[in-house]
Amino acid sequence: MRNQKVTLRLMSTDNPGSATDLVRNSSLYREFQAEREEILKHKWIESEKVGYDIGFERALTDWIIKHRSKWRKSRQSLQSQVSQQTN
């Protein structure tokens, strides 16, 4: 266990870009970014409707309640179609 900590510490100090790239290239991070973009679009649309900035937290809550499950199902469907085409 101690060796793992040393290795991780060396990786982050010797080449900090590699650790950052690893995170940015992860599928979890890409999903987070895609979801964040959708929330920001929702924030803009809803703010335009009411004539003022509704704020990120309100947009986030509203988007989760109204759109998240459908958006995720759509993304999963698209991802499975892409993986089937590449195989």
LUMTORTOR-557544 format. One record per atom (N, C-alpha, C): atom name; residue in one letter; x, y, z. Coordinates in nm, 2 decimals, m for minus. Layout:
residues N
<r a="CA" r="A" X="X" Y="Y" Z="Z"/>
...
//
This chain:
residues 87
<r a="N" r="M" X="0.08" Y="m0.12" Z="0.00"/>
<r a="CA" r="M" X="0.00" Y="0.00" Z="0.00"/>
<r a="C" r="M" X="0.09" Y="0.13" Z="0.00"/>
<r a="N" r="R" X="0.19" Y="0.12" Z="0.08"/>
<r a="CA" r="R" X="0.28" Y="0.24" Z="0.08"/>
<r a="C" r="R" X="0.34" Y="0.27" Z="m0.05"/>
<r a="N" r="N" X="0.38" Y="0.17" Z="m0.13"/>
<r a="CA" r="N" X="0.44" Y="0.19" Z="m0.26"/>
<r a="C" r="N" X="0.34" Y="0.25" Z="m0.35"/>
<r a="N" r="Q" X="0.21" Y="0.22" Z="m0.34"/>
<r a="CA" r="Q" X="0.11" Y="0.28" Z="m0.43"/>
<r a="C" r="Q" X="0.11" Y="0.43" Z="m0.40"/>
<r a="N" r="K" X="0.11" Y="0.47" Z="m0.28"/>
<r a="CA" r="K" X="0.10" Y="0.61" Z="m0.24"/>
<r a="C" r="K" X="0.22" Y="0.69" Z="m0.30"/>
<r a="N" r="V" X="0.34" Y="0.63" Z="m0.29"/>
<r a="CA" r="V" X="0.46" Y="0.69" Z="m0.34"/>
<r a="C" r="V" X="0.45" Y="0.71" Z="m0.49"/>
<r a="N" r="T" X="0.41" Y="0.60" Z="m0.56"/>
<r a="CA" r="T" X="0.39" Y="0.61" Z="m0.70"/>
<r a="C" r="T" X="0.30" Y="0.72" Z="m0.74"/>
<r a="N" r="L" X="0.18" Y="0.73" Z="m0.68"/>
<r a="CA" r="L" X="0.09" Y="0.83" Z="m0.71"/>
<r a="C" r="L" X="0.14" Y="0.97" Z="m0.69"/>
<r a="N" r="R" X="0.21" Y="0.98" Z="m0.57"/>
<r a="CA" r="R" X="0.27" Y="1.11" Z="m0.54"/>
<r a="C" r="R" X="0.38" Y="1.15" Z="m0.64"/>
<r a="N" r="L" X="0.46" Y="1.06" Z="m0.69"/>
<r a="CA" r="L" X="0.56" Y="1.09" Z="m0.79"/>
<r a="C" r="L" X="0.50" Y="1.12" Z="m0.92"/>
<r a="N" r="M" X="0.39" Y="1.05" Z="m0.95"/>
<r a="CA" r="M" X="0.32" Y="1.08" Z="m1.08"/>
<r a="C" r="M" X="0.27" Y="1.22" Z="m1.08"/>
<r a="N" r="S" X="0.21" Y="1.26" Z="m0.97"/>
<r a="CA" r="S" X="0.15" Y="1.40" Z="m0.97"/>
<r a="C" r="S" X="0.26" Y="1.51" Z="m0.96"/>
<r a="N" r="T" X="0.37" Y="1.48" Z="m0.90"/>
<r a="CA" r="T" X="0.47" Y="1.59" Z="m0.89"/>
<r a="C" r="T" X="0.57" Y="1.59" Z="m1.01"/>
<r a="N" r="D" X="0.60" Y="1.47" Z="m1.06"/>
<r a="CA" r="D" X="0.69" Y="1.47" Z="m1.17"/>
<r a="C" r="D" X="0.63" Y="1.52" Z="m1.30"/>
<r a="N" r="N" X="0.51" Y="1.48" Z="m1.32"/>
<r a="CA" r="N" X="0.44" Y="1.53" Z="m1.44"/>
<r a="C" r="N" X="0.30" Y="1.56" Z="m1.41"/>
<r a="N" r="P" X="0.27" Y="1.67" Z="m1.36"/>
<r a="CA" r="P" X="0.13" Y="1.71" Z="m1.32"/>
<r a="C" r="P" X="0.03" Y="1.70" Z="m1.44"/>
<r a="N" r="G" X="0.08" Y="1.72" Z="m1.56"/>
<r a="CA" r="G" X="m0.01" Y="1.72" Z="m1.67"/>
<r a="C" r="G" X="m0.07" Y="1.58" Z="m1.70"/>
<r a="N" r="S" X="0.01" Y="1.48" Z="m1.67"/>
<r a="CA" r="S" X="m0.04" Y="1.34" Z="m1.69"/>
<r a="C" r="S" X="m0.15" Y="1.30" Z="m1.61"/>
<r a="N" r="A" X="m0.15" Y="1.34" Z="m1.48"/>
<r a="CA" r="A" X="m0.26" Y="1.32" Z="m1.39"/>
<r a="C" r="A" X="m0.39" Y="1.39" Z="m1.43"/>
<r a="N" r="T" X="m0.37" Y="1.52" Z="m1.48"/>
<r a="CA" r="T" X="m0.48" Y="1.60" Z="m1.52"/>
<r a="C" r="T" X="m0.54" Y="1.54" Z="m1.65"/>
<r a="N" r="D" X="m0.45" Y="1.50" Z="m1.74"/>
<r a="CA" r="D" X="m0.50" Y="1.43" Z="m1.87"/>
<r a="C" r="D" X="m0.58" Y="1.31" Z="m1.84"/>
<r a="N" r="L" X="m0.53" Y="1.23" Z="m1.74"/>
<r a="CA" r="L" X="m0.60" Y="1.10" Z="m1.71"/>
<r a="C" r="L" X="m0.74" Y="1.13" Z="m1.66"/>
<r a="N" r="V" X="m0.76" Y="1.23" Z="m1.58"/>
<r a="CA" r="V" X="m0.89" Y="1.27" Z="m1.53"/>
<r a="C" r="V" X="m0.98" Y="1.32" Z="m1.65"/>
<r a="N" r="R" X="m0.92" Y="1.41" Z="m1.73"/>
<r a="CA" r="R" X="m1.00" Y="1.47" Z="m1.84"/>
<r a="C" r="R" X="m1.04" Y="1.36" Z="m1.94"/>
<r a="N" r="N" X="m0.96" Y="1.26" Z="m1.96"/>
<r a="CA" r="N" X="m0.99" Y="1.16" Z="m2.06"/>
<r a="C" r="N" X="m1.08" Y="1.05" Z="m2.00"/>
<r a="N" r="S" X="m1.11" Y="1.05" Z="m1.88"/>
<r a="CA" r="S" X="m1.20" Y="0.95" Z="m1.82"/>
<r a="C" r="S" X="m1.34" Y="0.96" Z="m1.86"/>
<r a="N" r="S" X="m1.41" Y="0.85" Z="m1.88"/>
<r a="CA" r="S" X="m1.55" Y="0.86" Z="m1.92"/>
<r a="C" r="S" X="m1.64" Y="0.93" Z="m1.82"/>
<r a="N" r="L" X="m1.61" Y="0.91" Z="m1.69"/>
<r a="CA" r="L" X="m1.68" Y="0.98" Z="m1.59"/>
<r a="C" r="L" X="m1.67" Y="1.13" Z="m1.60"/>
<r a="N" r="Y" X="m1.55" Y="1.18" Z="m1.63"/>
<r a="CA" r="Y" X="m1.53" Y="1.32" Z="m1.64"/>
<r a="C" r="Y" X="m1.61" Y="1.37" Z="m1.77"/>
<r a="N" r="R" X="m1.60" Y="1.30" Z="m1.88"/>
<r a="CA" r="R" X="m1.67" Y="1.34" Z="m2.00"/>
<r a="C" r="R" X="m1.82" Y="1.34" Z="m1.98"/>
<r a="N" r="E" X="m1.87" Y="1.25" Z="m1.90"/>
<r a="CA" r="E" X="m2.02" Y="1.25" Z="m1.87"/>
<r a="C" r="E" X="m2.05" Y="1.37" Z="m1.79"/>
<r a="N" r="F" X="m1.97" Y="1.40" Z="m1.69"/>
<r a="CA" r="F" X="m1.99" Y="1.52" Z="m1.60"/>
<r a="C" r="F" X="m1.99" Y="1.65" Z="m1.69"/>
<r a="N" r="Q" X="m1.89" Y="1.66" Z="m1.78"/>
<r a="CA" r="Q" X="m1.89" Y="1.78" Z="m1.87"/>
<r a="C" r="Q" X="m2.01" Y="1.79" Z="m1.96"/>
<r a="N" r="A" X="m2.05" Y="1.68" Z="m2.01"/>
<r a="CA" r="A" X="m2.17" Y="1.68" Z="m2.10"/>
<r a="C" r="A" X="m2.29" Y="1.72" Z="m2.02"/>
<r a="N" r="E" X="m2.31" Y="1.67" Z="m1.90"/>
<r a="CA" r="E" X="m2.42" Y="1.70" Z="m1.82"/>
<r a="C" r="E" X="m2.42" Y="1.85" Z="m1.78"/>
<r a="N" r="R" X="m2.30" Y="1.90" Z="m1.74"/>
<r a="CA" r="R" X="m2.28" Y="2.04" Z="m1.71"/>
<r a="C" r="R" X="m2.32" Y="2.13" Z="m1.82"/>
<r a="N" r="E" X="m2.28" Y="2.09" Z="m1.95"/>
<r a="CA" r="E" X="m2.32" Y="2.17" Z="m2.06"/>
<r a="C" r="E" X="m2.47" Y="2.18" Z="m2.08"/>
<r a="N" r="E" X="m2.54" Y="2.07" Z="m2.06"/>
<r a="CA" r="E" X="m2.69" Y="2.07" Z="m2.07"/>
<r a="C" r="E" X="m2.75" Y="2.15" Z="m1.96"/>
<r a="N" r="I" X="m2.70" Y="2.15" Z="m1.84"/>
<r a="CA" r="I" X="m2.75" Y="2.24" Z="m1.73"/>
<r a="C" r="I" X="m2.73" Y="2.38" Z="m1.77"/>
<r a="N" r="L" X="m2.61" Y="2.42" Z="m1.82"/>
<r a="CA" r="L" X="m2.59" Y="2.56" Z="m1.86"/>
<r a="C" r="L" X="m2.68" Y="2.60" Z="m1.97"/>
<r a="N" r="K" X="m2.71" Y="2.52" Z="m2.07"/>
<r a="CA" r="K" X="m2.81" Y="2.55" Z="m2.17"/>
<r a="C" r="K" X="m2.95" Y="2.57" Z="m2.11"/>
<r a="N" r="H" X="m2.98" Y="2.48" Z="m2.02"/>
<r a="CA" r="H" X="m3.11" Y="2.49" Z="m1.95"/>
<r a="C" r="H" X="m3.12" Y="2.63" Z="m1.88"/>
<r a="N" r="K" X="m3.01" Y="2.66" Z="m1.81"/>
<r a="CA" r="K" X="m3.00" Y="2.78" Z="m1.73"/>
<r a="C" r="K" X="m3.03" Y="2.90" Z="m1.82"/>
<r a="N" r="W" X="m2.96" Y="2.90" Z="m1.94"/>
<r a="CA" r="W" X="m2.98" Y="3.01" Z="m2.03"/>
<r a="C" r="W" X="m3.12" Y="3.02" Z="m2.09"/>
<r a="N" r="I" X="m3.18" Y="2.91" Z="m2.13"/>
<r a="CA" r="I" X="m3.31" Y="2.91" Z="m2.18"/>
<r a="C" r="I" X="m3.41" Y="2.96" Z="m2.07"/>
<r a="N" r="E" X="m3.40" Y="2.90" Z="m1.95"/>
<r a="CA" r="E" X="m3.50" Y="2.94" Z="m1.85"/>
<r a="C" r="E" X="m3.48" Y="3.09" Z="m1.80"/>
<r a="N" r="S" X="m3.36" Y="3.13" Z="m1.80"/>
<r a="CA" r="S" X="m3.33" Y="3.27" Z="m1.77"/>
<r a="C" r="S" X="m3.39" Y="3.37" Z="m1.87"/>
<r a="N" r="E" X="m3.38" Y="3.33" Z="m2.00"/>
<r a="CA" r="E" X="m3.44" Y="3.41" Z="m2.11"/>
<r a="C" r="E" X="m3.59" Y="3.42" Z="m2.09"/>
<r a="N" r="K" X="m3.65" Y="3.31" Z="m2.05"/>
<r a="CA" r="K" X="m3.80" Y="3.30" Z="m2.04"/>
<r a="C" r="K" X="m3.84" Y="3.40" Z="m1.93"/>
<r a="N" r="V" X="m3.77" Y="3.41" Z="m1.82"/>
<r a="CA" r="V" X="m3.82" Y="3.49" Z="m1.71"/>
<r a="C" r="V" X="m3.76" Y="3.63" Z="m1.71"/>
<r a="N" r="G" X="m3.65" Y="3.65" Z="m1.79"/>
<r a="CA" r="G" X="m3.60" Y="3.78" Z="m1.81"/>
<r a="C" r="G" X="m3.49" Y="3.82" Z="m1.71"/>
<r a="N" r="Y" X="m3.44" Y="3.72" Z="m1.63"/>
<r a="CA" r="Y" X="m3.32" Y="3.74" Z="m1.54"/>
<r a="C" r="Y" X="m3.25" Y="3.61" Z="m1.52"/>
<r a="N" r="D" X="m3.13" Y="3.62" Z="m1.47"/>
<r a="CA" r="D" X="m3.05" Y="3.50" Z="m1.45"/>
<r a="C" r="D" X="m3.10" Y="3.42" Z="m1.33"/>
<r a="N" r="I" X="m3.14" Y="3.30" Z="m1.35"/>
<r a="CA" r="I" X="m3.20" Y="3.22" Z="m1.25"/>
<r a="C" r="I" X="m3.10" Y="3.15" Z="m1.16"/>
<r a="N" r="G" X="m2.97" Y="3.16" Z="m1.20"/>
<r a="CA" r="G" X="m2.86" Y="3.10" Z="m1.12"/>
<r a="C" r="G" X="m2.84" Y="2.95" Z="m1.15"/>
<r a="N" r="F" X="m2.72" Y="2.91" Z="m1.12"/>
<r a="CA" r="F" X="m2.69" Y="2.77" Z="m1.15"/>
<r a="C" r="F" X="m2.76" Y="2.67" Z="m1.07"/>
<r a="N" r="E" X="m2.78" Y="2.69" Z="m0.94"/>
<r a="CA" r="E" X="m2.84" Y="2.60" Z="m0.85"/>
<r a="C" r="E" X="m2.99" Y="2.57" Z="m0.88"/>
<r a="N" r="R" X="m3.06" Y="2.68" Z="m0.92"/>
<r a="CA" r="R" X="m3.20" Y="2.67" Z="m0.96"/>
<r a="C" r="R" X="m3.21" Y="2.59" Z="m1.09"/>
<r a="N" r="A" X="m3.12" Y="2.62" Z="m1.18"/>
<r a="CA" r="A" X="m3.12" Y="2.56" Z="m1.31"/>
<r a="C" r="A" X="m3.08" Y="2.41" Z="m1.29"/>
<r a="N" r="L" X="m2.99" Y="2.38" Z="m1.21"/>
<r a="CA" r="L" X="m2.95" Y="2.24" Z="m1.18"/>
<r a="C" r="L" X="m3.06" Y="2.16" Z="m1.13"/>
<r a="N" r="T" X="m3.13" Y="2.21" Z="m1.03"/>
<r a="CA" r="T" X="m3.24" Y="2.14" Z="m0.96"/>
<r a="C" r="T" X="m3.35" Y="2.12" Z="m1.06"/>
<r a="N" r="D" X="m3.39" Y="2.23" Z="m1.14"/>
<r a="CA" r="D" X="m3.50" Y="2.22" Z="m1.23"/>
<r a="C" r="D" X="m3.46" Y="2.12" Z="m1.34"/>
<r a="N" r="W" X="m3.34" Y="2.12" Z="m1.39"/>
<r a="CA" r="W" X="m3.30" Y="2.03" Z="m1.50"/>
<r a="C" r="W" X="m3.30" Y="1.88" Z="m1.45"/>
<r a="N" r="I" X="m3.25" Y="1.86" Z="m1.33"/>
<r a="CA" r="I" X="m3.25" Y="1.72" Z="m1.27"/>
<r a="C" r="I" X="m3.39" Y="1.67" Z="m1.26"/>
<r a="N" r="I" X="m3.48" Y="1.75" Z="m1.21"/>
<r a="CA" r="I" X="m3.62" Y="1.71" Z="m1.19"/>
<r a="C" r="I" X="m3.69" Y="1.68" Z="m1.33"/>
<r a="N" r="K" X="m3.67" Y="1.77" Z="m1.42"/>
<r a="CA" r="K" X="m3.75" Y="1.77" Z="m1.55"/>
<r a="C" r="K" X="m3.68" Y="1.69" Z="m1.66"/>
<r a="N" r="H" X="m3.55" Y="1.68" Z="m1.67"/>
<r a="CA" r="H" X="m3.48" Y="1.64" Z="m1.79"/>
<r a="C" r="H" X="m3.37" Y="1.53" Z="m1.77"/>
<r a="N" r="R" X="m3.32" Y="1.51" Z="m1.65"/>
<r a="CA" r="R" X="m3.20" Y="1.43" Z="m1.64"/>
<r a="C" r="R" X="m3.22" Y="1.29" Z="m1.68"/>
<r a="N" r="S" X="m3.33" Y="1.22" Z="m1.63"/>
<r a="CA" r="S" X="m3.34" Y="1.08" Z="m1.66"/>
<r a="C" r="S" X="m3.36" Y="1.06" Z="m1.81"/>
<r a="N" r="K" X="m3.44" Y="1.14" Z="m1.88"/>
<r a="CA" r="K" X="m3.45" Y="1.13" Z="m2.02"/>
<r a="C" r="K" X="m3.32" Y="1.15" Z="m2.10"/>
<r a="N" r="W" X="m3.25" Y="1.25" Z="m2.05"/>
<r a="CA" r="W" X="m3.12" Y="1.28" Z="m2.11"/>
<r a="C" r="W" X="m3.02" Y="1.17" Z="m2.10"/>
<r a="N" r="R" X="m3.02" Y="1.11" Z="m1.98"/>
<r a="CA" r="R" X="m2.93" Y="1.00" Z="m1.96"/>
<r a="C" r="R" X="m2.96" Y="0.87" Z="m2.04"/>
<r a="N" r="K" X="m3.09" Y="0.84" Z="m2.05"/>
<r a="CA" r="K" X="m3.14" Y="0.73" Z="m2.13"/>
<r a="C" r="K" X="m3.10" Y="0.76" Z="m2.28"/>
<r a="N" r="S" X="m3.12" Y="0.88" Z="m2.32"/>
<r a="CA" r="S" X="m3.08" Y="0.91" Z="m2.46"/>
<r a="C" r="S" X="m2.93" Y="0.90" Z="m2.49"/>
<r a="N" r="R" X="m2.85" Y="0.94" Z="m2.39"/>
<r a="CA" r="R" X="m2.70" Y="0.93" Z="m2.40"/>
<r a="C" r="R" X="m2.66" Y="0.78" Z="m2.40"/>
<r a="N" r="Q" X="m2.72" Y="0.70" Z="m2.32"/>
<r a="CA" r="Q" X="m2.69" Y="0.56" Z="m2.31"/>
<r a="C" r="Q" X="m2.72" Y="0.49" Z="m2.44"/>
<r a="N" r="S" X="m2.84" Y="0.53" Z="m2.50"/>
<r a="CA" r="S" X="m2.88" Y="0.47" Z="m2.62"/>
<r a="C" r="S" X="m2.78" Y="0.51" Z="m2.73"/>
<r a="N" r="L" X="m2.74" Y="0.63" Z="m2.74"/>
<r a="CA" r="L" X="m2.65" Y="0.67" Z="m2.84"/>
<r a="C" r="L" X="m2.51" Y="0.60" Z="m2.82"/>
<r a="N" r="Q" X="m2.47" Y="0.59" Z="m2.70"/>
<r a="CA" r="Q" X="m2.34" Y="0.53" Z="m2.68"/>
<r a="C" r="Q" X="m2.34" Y="0.38" Z="m2.71"/>
<r a="N" r="S" X="m2.46" Y="0.31" Z="m2.69"/>
<r a="CA" r="S" X="m2.46" Y="0.17" Z="m2.73"/>
<r a="C" r="S" X="m2.47" Y="0.16" Z="m2.88"/>
<r a="N" r="Q" X="m2.53" Y="0.25" Z="m2.95"/>
<r a="CA" r="Q" X="m2.54" Y="0.24" Z="m3.09"/>
<r a="C" r="Q" X="m2.40" Y="0.26" Z="m3.15"/>
<r a="N" r="V" X="m2.32" Y="0.36" Z="m3.10"/>
<r a="CA" r="V" X="m2.19" Y="0.38" Z="m3.14"/>
<r a="C" r="V" X="m2.10" Y="0.26" Z="m3.12"/>
<r a="N" r="S" X="m2.11" Y="0.20" Z="m3.00"/>
<r a="CA" r="S" X="m2.03" Y="0.09" Z="m2.97"/>
<r a="C" r="S" X="m2.06" Y="m0.03" Z="m3.06"/>
<r a="N" r="Q" X="m2.19" Y="m0.05" Z="m3.09"/>
<r a="CA" r="Q" X="m2.23" Y="m0.16" Z="m3.18"/>
<r a="C" r="Q" X="m2.18" Y="m0.14" Z="m3.33"/>
<r a="N" r="Q" X="m2.17" Y="m0.01" Z="m3.37"/>
<r a="CA" r="Q" X="m2.12" Y="0.02" Z="m3.50"/>
<r a="C" r="Q" X="m1.97" Y="0.00" Z="m3.51"/>
<r a="N" r="T" X="m1.90" Y="0.02" Z="m3.40"/>
<r a="CA" r="T" X="m1.75" Y="0.01" Z="m3.40"/>
<r a="C" r="T" X="m1.71" Y="m0.14" Z="m3.39"/>
<r a="N" r="N" X="m1.80" Y="m0.22" Z="m3.34"/>
<r a="CA" r="N" X="m1.77" Y="m0.37" Z="m3.32"/>
<r a="C" r="N" X="m1.80" Y="m0.45" Z="m3.44"/>
//
